[in-house]
Amino acid sequence: MKRCLPNWLLVTLMVALLSVGWTTPAWAATAEAIITDTEDSHVVGVAELEDTEPGLAIEVSFLDGPEGTHGFHIHENDSCADGGKAAGGHYNPAGVKHGYLLEDGFENAHAGDLGNVEISSDGEGVYSALIPGLSLTNGQYSVGDLAFILHAQPDDFGQPTGNAGDRAACGVIELD
């Protein structure tokens, strides 16, 4: 014989959980960014982001990007207008120097300093990272509704912003 909880008990349990603040985990947020060329607006890549318990998971597939090594950063605004210039500077809420976030941490790198991505001669490349402390919607380092910038040159991690050159492509991080 199959045993089920009565409906009145299920409703009581749900009300009790909600009354003590039970909600969907903060790490459940997801987002996407369609990264387009800053000159002719063709799609060069797609980014998928997901808040997870250990940090922000970022997966970017470049499908038609410019060949070479390129600085890849999160910038402070939610616009790709004016050839990507409207995205503003690197996302840096702590006001620290430029670096490589995955190695230098938030104390020694902008929160948007994601390093470099290699794009092959066929326009394909992948950027993948899990970054503890970054989030789409929570905390000091939330990046939802900001913009990715793919720079024309490699990031050499020099000051003040890595000498990565022009903005080759841009995509706004749009929350799902």
Secondary structure, 3 states (H helix, E strand, C coil): CCCCCCHHHHHHHHHHHHHCCCCCCHHHCEEEEEEEECCCCCEEEEEEEEEECCEEEEEEEECCCCCEEEEEEEECCCCCCHHHHHHCCECCCCCCCCCCHHHHCCCCCCCCEEEEEEECCCCCEEEEEEECCCECCCCCCECCCCEEEEECCCCCCCCCCCCCCCEEEEEECEEC
